[in-house]
């Protein structure tokens, strides 16, 4: 006959038993927990999550900026900036589209990705509502922050990205 039976007590090969399953599941979770712990340690060493050393003061400055923007919205002024060779042109208009004259305008140019090369600007009035500042020979993208104040103490801050080619 062709039936083959092993004698009693003889092993027929590997069999998965309960402790094998327990060891496999335990090893899997130990590996996952170990990798998670390793990534957590690496993340905390490279970036601890602290964005600012003065978070409270930064919050106060943020609230001040919000108040400035609300006052500026009530004022109704608008500004447009233009990059010309060696010059920044700032045009300021009121709510009705009329030029705003008699402003004292200062500003700064900064690179978008670095603080290197920051330039402070003093704008001169060349026509009603038109103010120009000399930049010198520059090229590429720059962020302009212009601060315009009138004789009554009202402030208008314009932020624009300008590109010289």
Secondary structure as UniProt FT lines:
FT   TURN            8..9
FT   HELIX           18..46
FT   HELIX           55..75
FT   STRAND          78..84
FT   TURN            85..86
FT   STRAND          87..93
FT   TURN            95..96
FT   STRAND          104..110
FT   TURN            116..117
FT   STRAND          119..122
FT   STRAND          124..127
FT   TURN            128..129
FT   STRAND          130..134
FT   STRAND          140..149
FT   TURN            151..152
FT   STRAND          155..164
//
